[in-house]
Amino acid sequence: GAVVSQHPSRVICKSGTSVKIECRSLDFQATTMFWYRQFPKQSLMLMATSNEGSKATYEQGVEKDKFLINHASLTLSTLTVTSAHPEDSSFYICSARGGWDTEAFFGQGTRLTVV
Amino acid sequence: AQTVTQSQPEMSVQEAETVTLSCTYDTSENNYYLFWYKQPPSRQMILVIRQEAYKQQNATENRFSVNFQKAAKSFSLKISDSQLGDTAMYFCAFIWVNTPLVFGKGTRLSVIA
């Protein structure tokens, strides 16, 4: 299957700082990328959908000023957690799709810990 | 809105035995796709199997097969000859047109030696 690379896999940051997470589709063009958050032993919660070259669409309850998403090219999307707080600590997963009728491929996930 | 329901939070199976994970969904659409994803302890999401709604034939991938009942909106996953490496969270997912995947809450499967 196609490869989606997410980096970093783990990050620890201080409260009040910002963290950027990258998601790259390595061998296909991702017209749409998705960002999820996953709490322990729970399902994936969609945060936002981004299409290349346009603004991300955020799910209800997700602060777009805190979770900045950029999808500048067909192979790269970034999620920046701004002014991180301990409650932002979580597992974040990106997903990319080449077309609507294809399966979504997932990055390895990023475990964010805010101290 | 589309919803996906997995009614079994946890299941266990003996190694080499067969287990079936249940999934039901709700949609008014006719053309859509269904998936089963596996999330092992590494937390990497891995596609197990996919089913196109317009196909009547049930999808199979080696030891994994589905029982797709479109009228009943049911999409169960059967794992045959269970292996220890099958221990994971399993998520049923639905997609329609250019919408994000809709996931069920997951079933935690433990394969016991």
Interface residues (C-beta under 8 A of the other chain):
Chain A: G1 T32 F34 Q38 K41 Q42 S43 L44 L46 T49 F91 I93 S95 W100 D101 E103 A104 F105 F106 Q108 G109
Chain B: Y33 F35 Y37 S42 R43 Q44 M45 I46 L47 R50 F91 I95 V97 N98 T99 P100 L101 F103 G104 K105 G106 R108
